């Protein structure tokens, strides 16, 4: 069953339809999971587990983009 939930992404509230995973969030934001580090409620989510990390109402997510240089 779908339900609406509010999460905080990098300090900004976002409405999501759940159930949703961290990978679903990245896809909805059109972000490449290979170039993003995800922290869910102050814990790093390894890339291999993004599809298993279920989001809940009130969760705090921090997304960090990797930037290459040289």
SETI-54218 format. One record per residue (C-alpha): residue in three letters; x, y, z. Coordinates in pm, whole numbers, padded with zeros to 5 digits, always signed. Layout:
ALAXYZ;...
end
This chain:
UNK+00000+00000+00000;UNK+00133+00346-00094;UNK+00154+00619+00163;UNK+00291+00970+00170;UNK+00593+01046+00385;UNK+00819+01340+00448;UNK+01196+01301+00460;UNK+01467+01563+00495;UNK+01729+01556+00218;UNK+02033+01778+00275;UNK+01825+01993+00508;UNK+01528+02026+00269;UNK+01191+01857+00328;UNK+01070+01632+00046;UNK+00747+01441+00005;UNK+00779+01081-00112;UNK+00536+00805-00185;UNK+00631+00495+00009;UNK+00741+00238+00048;UNK+01065+00379-00093;UNK+01433+00293-00065;UNK+01743+00510-00077;UNK+01790+00392-00437;UNK+01433+00501-00523;UNK+01513+00845-00383;UNK+01829+00876-00593;UNK+01639+00770-00905;UNK+01361+01023-00836;UNK+01627+01294-00807;UNK+01794+01167-01127;UNK+02123+01105-00946;UNK+02372+00834-01038;UNK+02420+00608-00734;UNK+02779+00542-00845;UNK+02865+00910-00789;UNK+02677+00971-00462;UNK+02749+00886-00099;UNK+02431+00837+00106;UNK+02398+00889+00479;UNK+02067+00779+00632;UNK+02002+00897+00988;UNK+02376+00953+01044;UNK+02480+00611+00910;UNK+02652+00556+00577;UNK+02460+00329+00339;UNK+02691+00121+00124;UNK+02610+00135-00245;UNK+02533-00239-00255;UNK+02253-00186+00001;UNK+02085+00128-00140;UNK+01800-00083-00279;UNK+01742-00242+00064;UNK+01761+00075+00278;UNK+01393+00150+00341;UNK+01302+00511+00408;UNK+01053+00609+00678;UNK+00862+00924+00757;UNK+01096+01174+00925;UNK+01422+01017+00804;UNK+01718+01250+00752;UNK+01926+01183+00442;UNK+02249+01350+00341;UNK+02368+01312-00018;UNK+02725+01394-00117;UNK+02839+01410-00480;UNK+03183+01279-00566;UNK+03379+01524-00776;UNK+03674+01415-00985;UNK+03966+01642-01047;UNK+04314+01647-01166;
end
